[in-house]
Amino acid sequence: KELETRQSSRRTRTQRDELDRMMLDLLSYYRDLLALLTGSADEGPDGSAGLELVNEEMAAELRRVAAAETLVGTMLRVQAIEQARRALVANVAPQLAVEALMVELWDPSLRAKLHRAG
């Protein structure tokens, strides 16, 4: 029984760690998007180099998304990812945390709409 309990705990910890790594990857994507949206990734007027993109292999997609995205929407998505990471640490069911994150990534203003309606 004790062995089963330890194995179950290890399995749960592994799942949470994998989800956390996925969320860190998402944060790096949105960090790059923020760099593009704020102009931080551009070359400075004095020729100084801008921030390097973490996901340089996705530069074309990031630039396409940045053309249609807003700074506020991107920041709300970053906050949603950080909130999902905190939820995992607080032992929220992983599926619930990820589902809530996916909803907020789809429509980052949803939380604000719900607060205004309530």
C-alpha positions, 0 to 999 in steps of 0.5 A: 500500500505504501509503495502504491502511494509513493508511486502515485505521488511520484506520478502526480509530481511528474505530471505537474512538473511536465505541465510547469515546463509547458507553461514555462515554454508558453511564457517564453513565447509570450515574452518574445511577443512582448519584446516585439510589441514593445519594440524591445526586439528591434535595433535601437536608433543608435544601432544597439542590438535589441533583445534576442528572441528566445524562440528565434526559430518562430520569429516569422510566426511571432511577428505575424501574431504581434501584428494582430495582438495587443499589449494588454491581451498579451499581458493578460495571457502572461498573467493567466499562465502565471496564475495556472502555475500558482494553481498547480503549486497549490495542488489544484487538479492539473486538468482543471488548471490547464482547462482554465488556462486554455479558456483564458488564453483563448479570450484573455478578457473573459475574467474582466467581463465576468467581474463586470457582470458579477 
